[in-house]
Amino acid sequence: MAYSELIKSFEKIRDYMRDFYVYGFKSREDYTKKSARSYDDERRRIESWLGGYMAFRHTSEGKNVFISVDNRSVTFNPLHNAWKAKSFTDKDIVLHFCILDYLADGNARSVNEITDGVADYLSHTETPFEIDESTVRKKLKEYAELGVLQDEKHGRLLYYRLAEDRVDLPSWEDAAAFFSEEAPFGVIGSYLLDRQEEAPEHFSYKHHYLLHTLDTQILFDTLCAMKEKRCIDIVNFSVRKDAEHEHRVYPLRFYISTQTGREYLLAYHYKFRKPMFFRLDTIRSITAGPVETRHEKYEGFASKFDENLWGVSTGGDYNVDHVELTLYVADGEGYIIDRLEREKRHGRIEAIDEHTYKFVADVYDAGEMLTWVRSFIGRVICFESDNKFAVNRFYDDVRRMRDMYRGGEEV
Amino acid sequence: MIFSEVYGSYFKAVSAILDKAVEGTLTERELTRTVLENAFGESLITIPAKLTDGSWPLLTEDFRTPLRHAPHAPLTTLEKQWLKALLLDPRVRLFAPSDEGLEDVEPLFTPDQFVYFDRYADGDDFTDPRYIEHFRMILRAMHEKRKLRVRFHGHRGTRQSYICIPYKLEYSSKDDKFRLITGFRNKPLTVNLSRIDSVHILDPWEENEYSLPREREKELVMDLYDSRNALERAMLHFSDLEKETERIDDRRYRITLHYRQGDETEILIRILSFGPVLKVIEPETMVTQIRERLERQAALLRQE
């Protein structure tokens, strides 16, 4: 098939965009799972969609292609563009404009009338452009499902008119610009901004993660099932095992990290009989299953479960680890106590004396707290937990880091 | 359906082209310009050809169109549902959009379905009427290209007052805070919105005055050893910054990060949180700071 910059399936492009954006050091030869032709086509497409955000570097391993973005200076997520590259047929685009124009006066018309109307629009051309009633009927039905058209029965005949649209879009302009970057399904905000002459560029973002837009379809499919209280079948790719696995789960909530951009689904796993997390970016597909009659029971789990979650790790046994982190706070370092207060998520802070503060919590996995505990290096008087693995790892890490910065080889 | 051609750049470009054709202002040059403005890099190969070779018979030979109206598509249900969902977000009060036309749709999602588990707890109060008023005045000044008099209290409680051009409203999802990005006497100035005491809109600024003083950019080089899935974790964690990554060998990578000088302490903390899988190579000032923290840490542990 001839190359086109448009694509039929979004799933195919997810991995490439992710790799180009996240890693940036891979060369053509690293993409061994796909054919070289496929790599060349996908790279060319992404380059076309993202223009100036694509960068190249020549290394001894070959040419590296990557997406280079200073997220703090972008007003709109450039990766949203991938969602605007859906392929279509000649009939799709011709029918789109002709049908909407024919119905622009707001009157309802039958499928037969609309088909004739469309044919009239196309009568100027010498090249025959064949439009039949069944194609028009199919398109009308599709647009009614999208909400662009409204259908109504006149006797035995189905009539269509433009859907009522009283939304004051200009009043949403700034909100759409902001939430297109900061709300779930931001790409829909980007679609709305495309309807405007010019999108307002008054906002910028710090700690801004862009990659999640690639997982929007997974989020959407899951949410649709959640609305109907359905269980879902997940096909999940395990990076560790380099294999796909299927899971039947009941979806509960989405957990979003504002510090890494990772997004997770919390779901009750039927086979393992416990709540589990799945990263959205490793889910390949979602299929809705039957309605769950015991949904209230599982939703109750989610709230209870959250009480001891530090992040998204449940530890090995779902038992809680008791954690105590004692910090030294020097004169004029009140900002450390502020840090504890705003970053602690759970637990409590105790003032031991003027310079000593203790954070106490019970969490599912003390090991998951280590990234946070290490950020206090230089101030840790003591880190204690009944999770000895986590405690040992912390002290070992400190020792190894000290060696490393004293000139030793790392790890 | 999220992935649909009706939201696509091709439909957007053709809509803009037909808009001009209905007006009678479309020319070949205008067609090219419209495609470049609305679609992708390579769309110029496809769209004009399709519109003129009869594949998409929506234009006549004289760049007119058989269509009678400027193209318009009502909002889809999905678009309305998304807007309806935003009405449940406390931050929407900052904007005061109209809820008209959304009465009959269900929100696409609700806030309780999403948990931002590592967001800081001391975020801005988006329900505070004064905060909302300040936010809206800043936004209005941006729209009207006018200067502001901003009075605020600094970290140590000092009262400050500046006449400035508002360049951006910067939001951090991690901090859950807005900051006003501005400048004063060629120096960048960032003001937390929650620290603002008053905002007054002043005269319009002149074009030659509009030049955002850039905060000094710094570069940091560090080596990563890929153990404990460090490569993937670091690549994602630092993906909010402009970076370059080079493979040194099977397990080692060299990462160059670009960051703003004002964020140095935050960057240091983020690197420390990775433990011994990341080692800063330069700048030397950062290496020294890390070394000092590690020595201080060792001293604390010896006292234990």
Interface residues (C-beta under 8 A of the other chain):
Chain A: S4 E5 L6 F10 Y21 V22 Y23 G24 F25 R44 E47 S48 W49 G51 R57 T59 E61 F66 S68 V69 D70 N71 R72 N81 W83 K84 A85 K86 S87 F88 D90 D92 I93 V94 H96 F97 C98 L100 D101 A104 D120 Y121 L122 S123 H124 T125 E126 T127 F129 L146 G147 V148 L162 A163 E164 D165 R166 V167 D168 L169 S171 W172 D174 A175 A176 F178 F179 E182 A183 P184 F185 V187 I188 G189 Y191 L192 D194 P200 H202 F203 S204 Y205 K206 H207 H208 Y209 L210 L211 T216 Q217 F220 L223 M226 K227 V239 R253 F254 Y255 I256 S257 T258 Q259 T260 G261 R262 L266 D306 L309 G311 V312 Y328 D338 E341 R342 E343 K344 R345 L370 T371 W372 R374 S375 I377 G378 R379 V380 I381 C382 Y395 D397 V398 R400 M401 R402 M404 Y405 R406 E410 V411
Chain B: M1 I2 F3 S4 E5 V6 Y7 G8 S9 Y10 F11 K12 V14 S15 L18 F40 G41 E42 S43 T46 K50 G54 S55 W56 P57 L58 T60 P66 L67 R68 H69 P71 H72 A73 P74 L75 T76 T77 L78 E79 K80 W82 L83 A85 L86 D89 R91 V92 F95 A96 P97 S98 E100 G101 L102 E106 L108 F109 D112 Q113 F114 V115 Y116 F117 D118 R119 Y120 A121 D122 L139 M142 H143 K168 L169 E170 Y171 S172 S173 K174 D175 R179 I181 D223 Y225 S227 E232 R233 M235 L236 H237 S239 D240 L241 E242 K243 E244 T245 E246 R247 Y253 H258 R260 I269 R270 L272 S273 F274 G275 P276 V277 K279 V287 I290 R291 E292 R293 L294 E295 R296 Q297 A298 L300 L301 Q303 E304
